Amino acid sequence: MSFLEKIKQPIFWTNFLKVAIPFFIVVTLVSLFMNSWRDIFAGDFAKVNEVNFSGEKWKSFWAIKIVISFIYGLYVTNKNTK
């Protein structure tokens, strides 16, 4: 079955969400811990906000994770759908 035929099935998108959402959460948490682990454990969430989300930083922070999660979800779901 081709990729275009697979994405027309509702079960494909259900399985896609089952893969993409947990992956998105894990990627977000890993990224936050890598960027600001000292501030997170110190409880300095204002600094975490400043480093990761202040100004226009929040757009690139979330956009990268959404795109990576979407691509990974499509890949894994396509690979595992018969």
C-alpha positions, 0 to 999 in steps of 0.5 A: 500500500502506498503512502498516499493510500495509508494517510487516507485511512482514519486509523493511520492518523490515530496511530500517528497521534499515539506516536507523535504526541509522546515523542513531542513531550519527550523531545520538549522535556529533553530540550528544556533539561539540556538548555536549563537543567540547573535553573529547573532544579534550582526552581528559577523558572523566570530564568528558564522562561528568559532562556527558552521563551522570552521575546521571539525565542518561543517560536523557534523553540516550539516550531522545531519540536512540532516539525520534528515530531510530525516528521517522526510520527509520519515516518514511524506510522507509515513504517508500521502500517500495513 
